[in-house]
Amino acid sequence: MAPKAVHFGGGNIGRGFVAEKLCLSGYEVVFLDVVDKLIEQLQNTPTFTVTTIGTEGEKAETIKNYRALNTKTHEKEAIDEIATADLVTCAVGPNILKFIAPVIGKAIDKRTDKTPLAVIACENMLGATDTLAGFIKDSKNTPQDRLSSISDRARFANSAIDRIVPGQDPNAGLNVRIESFYEWVVDQSPFAPHSPPKVDAIHYVDDLVPYIERKLFTVNTGHATAAYYGKALGKKTIAEALDDKKINDAVRDVLSETSHLIVSKHSIPTQEQKDYVEKIVKRISNPLLEDYVERVGRAPLRKLGRQERFIGPAQPLAEQGAKISGLLGAIEQTFAFVDVEGDDESFELGKKLKSQDAATVVKEVTGLSSSDKLYGDVVKIVEKVQKK
């Protein structure tokens, strides 16, 4: 009997990366989502195609052996699926974790299998599984008298994922076009004394933090920098933006600063990090991955968060007295990413900039306080953006 994985989120990264790798490792995958049309498509389509794109060309893989349930209308069935699964994953976005936690919590409490359920959140944020676990362990979702024994029924492991999903053809149906390169790293320590789930694509490590920060502060920081500068200079795609020397130089300047932090903090060899940066710039410059600056730049409020891709590296670098002019430039472009059609956060950011003073905006959006060395620089940036 095939192992079973339940995956929250039937979007492009859910289908094109997480579920793809689970299916190819022999799992039966049960998709859970609340989007009626998407669930109906998954229920009525026995296979879909994932096409990987790289410098070596394209390769198509047919994905099958999956089912789908709407948690909005079939919560009981979803709980039963999780309660009898080997693994639960999600790719729903950091803001949605609190909404999927109640279903997972009920399922974990119902679980009777002697092997704990593996829970791995696959989100672009630091400690995503810890965040999800926190919601699950809340008294609203788990009886407090059962909390002390929850590790008998579930184990929570953080992960770092890296794969670029460009904008998709609106007529592609369930099919996904995705970058061929990927990295999926998971902390193996929470599973002891049990073995972690067997997924061919997962690289298990004892210390996940270096992988998470290297990825977040290189891939995500570089990608977002290209997007925000590209938007400011009227570029349409990331490839077009990086073809502009001014933007390319800005991205490399930012990544030289984040590399300084990564190398000094995690003892990663300097040349290894330089090679990693070159690989990342080449990846995000690939015109075959036609990705739009407005799509990559969406959700600026989240991306300006304290632990995120700009403030996250800039604050410790500022405390060190290290160079941060590149990151400050990228932060300025991010604050200027307002009123973009289809992006609610950009409109919310615009409202804050118009209705609040700079100090309030910085505290609310970035989480920085006046005692942080970076604080004054970011306040000046916001004041500058507000005057435009």
C-alpha positions in Angstrom: 0.0 0.0 0.0 1.4 3.4 -1.0 2.1 5.9 1.7 -0.3 8.9 1.8 0.5 12.6 1.9 -2.1 15.3 2.4 -1.2 18.6 0.9 -2.9 21.9 1.6 -2.9 24.2 -1.4 -3.5 23.2 -5.0 -1.8 26.2 -6.5 1.2 26.2 -8.9 3.9 25.5 -6.2 1.6 22.9 -4.6 1.0 21.0 -7.9 4.3 21.8 -9.6 6.7 21.2 -6.8 5.5 19.7 -3.6 2.9 17.3 -4.9 5.0 16.5 -8.0 7.9 15.3 -5.8 5.6 13.4 -3.5 3.8 11.6 -6.3 7.2 10.8 -8.0 8.3 9.3 -4.6 5.3 6.9 -4.6 2.9 8.8 -2.4 -0.8 9.0 -3.0 -1.5 12.7 -2.6 -4.7 14.2 -1.3 -5.1 17.9 -2.2 -7.0 20.1 0.3 -8.2 23.5 -0.8 -11.1 25.9 -0.5 -11.2 27.1 -4.1 -14.2 25.3 -5.6 -13.2 25.5 -9.2 -9.6 24.3 -8.5 -10.9 21.3 -6.4 -13.4 20.4 -9.2 -10.6 20.5 -11.7 -8.4 18.2 -9.6 -11.3 15.8 -9.0 -12.2 15.7 -12.7 -8.7 15.5 -14.2 -6.9 12.2 -13.6 -3.4 13.6 -14.6 -1.6 16.9 -15.1 1.8 17.8 -16.6 4.7 19.5 -14.9 7.1 20.9 -17.4 10.6 21.8 -16.1 12.5 24.6 -17.8 16.2 25.1 -17.7 19.3 25.9 -19.8 19.3 22.2 -20.8 15.8 22.5 -22.3 12.4 21.3 -21.3 11.2 18.0 -19.7 7.6 17.0 -19.1 6.4 14.7 -16.3 2.9 13.3 -15.9 1.6 13.5 -12.4 -1.1 11.1 -11.2 -2.3 9.1 -8.2 -3.9 12.1 -6.4 -7.3 13.0 -5.1 -8.8 16.3 -3.9 -11.2 17.5 -1.2 -12.8 20.9 -0.5 -12.1 21.6 3.2 -14.8 24.2 3.2 -17.5 21.7 2.4 -15.9 18.4 3.5 -14.0 19.2 6.7 -14.9 15.8 8.3 -13.5 13.9 5.4 -10.4 16.1 5.3 -9.8 15.4 9.0 -10.1 11.6 8.4 -7.6 11.8 5.5 -5.0 13.6 7.7 -5.6 11.3 10.7 -4.6 8.4 8.5 -1.8 10.0 6.5 2.0 9.6 6.8 2.8 13.2 5.9 1.1 16.6 5.8 2.6 19.5 3.7 1.3 22.9 2.8 2.0 25.7 0.3 -0.7 28.2 1.0 1.1 31.3 2.0 2.2 32.4 5.5 -1.0 34.3 6.1 -3.2 31.2 5.6 -1.4 28.9 8.1 -3.8 29.9 10.9 -6.7 28.9 8.8 -5.5 25.4 8.1 -4.4 24.8 11.7 -7.8 23.8 13.1 -8.3 21.0 10.7 -4.8 19.6 11.2 -5.2 19.9 15.0 -8.4 17.9 15.0 -6.9 15.3 12.8 -3.8 15.0 15.0 -5.9 14.6 18.1 -7.9 11.8 16.3 -4.7 10.0 15.2 -4.1 6.4 16.5 -1.2 5.3 14.3 1.9 4.5 16.4 4.1 6.5 14.0 3.7 10.2 14.5 2.3 12.3 11.6 5.0 14.3 9.8 4.1 17.9 9.3 6.2 20.0 7.0 5.2 23.6 5.9 6.6 24.6 2.5 6.4 28.4 2.7 8.7 31.2 1.9 9.3 32.3 5.5 11.6 31.5 8.4 10.2 28.8 10.7 7.0 28.3 8.8 6.4 24.9 10.4 7.0 26.3 13.9 4.4 29.0 13.1 1.9 26.4 11.9 2.6 24.2 15.0 2.0 27.2 17.2 -1.5 27.7 15.7 -2.2 23.9 15.9 -1.2 23.8 19.6 -3.4 26.7 20.5 -6.2 25.8 22.9 -8.8 26.5 20.2 -7.3 23.7 18.1 -5.9 21.2 20.5 -7.3 20.2 23.9 -4.8 21.4 26.4 -4.9 18.2 28.4 -3.6 16.5 25.2 -0.8 18.9 24.5 1.8 17.1 26.5 1.4 14.0 24.4 1.1 15.6 21.0 4.6 14.5 20.0 3.3 10.9 20.1 0.9 11.8 17.3 2.7 14.4 15.3 6.2 15.8 14.6 6.8 19.2 13.2 9.8 19.9 11.0 10.9 23.2 9.4 12.0 23.2 5.8 13.6 25.5 3.2 12.4 25.3 -0.4 13.8 26.9 -3.5 12.2 26.6 -6.9 11.0 29.4 -9.2 7.5 29.2 -10.5 7.0 31.8 -13.2 3.7 33.3 -14.3 1.6 30.6 -16.0 -0.5 30.5 -19.2 -4.1 31.2 -18.1 -5.3 28.5 -20.4 -2.9 25.8 -19.1 -5.5 24.2 -16.8 -3.7 22.2 -14.1 -0.5 22.0 -16.1 2.5 23.8 -14.6 5.7 25.2 -16.1 8.4 25.5 -13.5 12.2 25.9 -13.2 14.2 22.7 -13.4 16.5 23.6 -10.5 15.1 22.9 -7.0 16.2 22.5 -3.4 14.1 21.1 -0.6 15.9 20.9 2.7 14.2 19.7 5.9 15.3 19.6 9.6 15.5 15.9 10.5 16.0 16.3 14.3 12.3 16.5 15.2 11.6 13.0 13.9 13.9 11.1 16.3 13.7 8.3 17.3 11.5 7.7 14.2 12.8 7.9 10.7 11.8 11.0 8.6 9.4 10.6 5.7 11.1 9.0 2.6 10.8 11.6 -0.1 13.5 11.4 -2.8 13.6 15.2 -3.3 14.2 16.0 0.3 17.7 16.6 1.7 17.6 16.1 5.5 20.0 18.2 7.6 20.7 18.7 11.3 20.9 22.5 11.2 18.4 24.1 8.8 19.1 27.8 9.6 22.1 28.3 7.2 20.1 26.8 4.3 17.0 28.9 5.1 18.9 32.2 5.4 21.2 31.5 2.5 18.1 30.9 0.3 16.0 33.7 1.7 18.7 36.3 1.7 20.0 35.3 -1.8 17.2 34.0 -4.0 14.3 35.9 -2.4 16.3 39.1 -1.8 17.8 39.1 -5.3 14.5 38.2 -7.0 12.6 40.9 -5.1 15.3 43.5 -5.7 15.1 42.9 -9.5 11.3 43.2 -9.3 11.1 46.5 -7.4 13.8 48.2 -9.4 12.3 46.8 -12.5 8.9 48.2 -11.6 10.4 51.6 -10.9 12.2 51.7 -14.3 9.3 50.5 -16.3 10.4 46.9 -17.0 7.9 44.2 -17.7 9.7 41.0 -16.7 12.5 40.0 -14.4 14.7 38.9 -17.3 14.2 42.3 -18.9 15.0 44.0 -15.6 18.3 42.1 -15.2 19.2 42.9 -18.8 19.5 46.5 -17.6 23.0 47.1 -16.3 21.8 49.5 -13.7 19.4 47.0 -12.2 21.8 44.1 -12.6 24.4 46.1 -10.7 21.9 47.0 -8.0 21.0 43.3 -7.5 24.6 42.3 -7.3 25.4 45.1 -4.8 22.6 43.9 -2.6 23.7 40.3 -2.8 27.3 41.2 -2.0 26.0 42.7 1.3 23.8 39.7 2.2 26.7 37.4 1.3 28.8 39.2 3.8 26.3 38.3 6.5 25.8 34.7 5.3 29.5 34.0 5.2 30.3 35.6 8.6 27.3 34.1 10.4 27.3 30.6 9.0 31.0 30.1 8.1 30.1 29.3 4.5 33.2 29.6 2.4 33.4 32.9 0.5 33.9 31.3 -2.9 31.1 28.9 -2.3 28.7 31.8 -1.6 30.0 33.7 -4.6 29.3 30.7 -6.8 25.9 30.4 -5.3 25.1 34.1 -6.1 26.2 33.7 -9.7 24.0 30.6 -10.1 21.0 32.5 -8.6 21.5 35.6 -10.8 21.7 33.3 -13.9 18.5 31.5 -12.8 16.4 34.5 -12.3 17.7 36.1 -15.5 16.5 33.1 -17.6 14.1 34.6 -20.2 12.4 31.2 -20.6 11.1 31.6 -17.0 9.1 34.7 -18.2 8.2 36.2 -14.8 6.6 39.6 -14.4 8.0 42.2 -12.0 4.5 43.0 -10.6 3.9 39.3 -9.7 7.3 38.9 -8.1 7.0 42.1 -6.2 3.5 41.5 -4.8 2.9 41.5 -1.0 5.4 44.3 -0.2 4.1 44.5 3.4 5.1 41.0 4.1 8.4 41.4 2.3 9.3 44.4 4.4 8.8 42.3 7.6 11.4 42.1 10.4 12.6 38.6 9.5 12.1 38.9 5.8 14.4 39.4 2.8 15.4 43.0 3.3 15.1 44.0 6.9 16.2 40.5 8.0 19.8 40.9 6.7 20.0 44.7 6.9 19.4 45.0 10.6 22.3 42.7 11.8 24.6 44.2 9.1 23.8 47.6 10.5 24.6 46.5 14.0 27.9 45.3 12.7 28.6 48.6 11.0 28.8 46.8 7.7 27.9 48.3 4.3 24.1 48.3 3.7 23.6 51.0 1.0 22.5 48.4 -1.5 19.9 47.0 0.8 18.7 50.5 1.8 18.2 51.2 -2.0 16.1 48.0 -2.4 14.1 48.9 0.7 13.3 52.3 -0.8 12.1 50.7 -4.0 9.9 48.3 -2.0 8.2 51.1 -0.1 7.5 52.7 -3.5 5.7 49.6 -4.7 2.2 50.9 -4.1 -1.3 50.8 -5.7 -0.4 47.9 -8.0 -3.5 46.4 -9.6 -4.3 42.9 -8.2 -2.1 43.4 -5.1 -4.1 44.3 -2.0 -0.9 44.7 0.1 0.5 47.4 -2.2 -2.7 49.4 -1.8 -2.6 49.0 2.0 1.0 50.1 2.0 0.0 53.2 -0.1 -2.7 54.0 2.5 -0.2 53.8 5.4 2.2 56.1 3.6 -0.5 58.7 3.0 -2.1 58.5 6.5 0.7 57.9 8.9 4.0 59.6 9.9 7.2 57.8 8.8 8.1 56.6 12.3 4.7 54.9 12.7 4.9 53.3 9.2 8.4 51.9 10.0 7.3 50.4 13.3 4.1 48.9 12.0 5.5 47.6 8.7 9.1 46.5 9.5 8.9 45.8 13.3 11.9 47.9 13.9 12.1 50.0 17.0 14.0 53.2 17.7 16.7 51.2 19.5 17.6 49.3 16.3 20.5 50.8 14.4 18.7 50.4 11.1 15.6 52.3 12.3 16.8 55.8 11.5 17.9 54.9 8.0 14.5 53.4 7.2 12.6 56.3 8.7 14.6 58.6 6.3 13.7 56.3 3.4 10.0 56.4 4.2 10.1 60.2 4.6 11.7 60.4 1.1 9.1 58.1 -0.4 6.3 60.1 1.2 7.5 63.3 -0.4 7.4 62.0 -3.9 
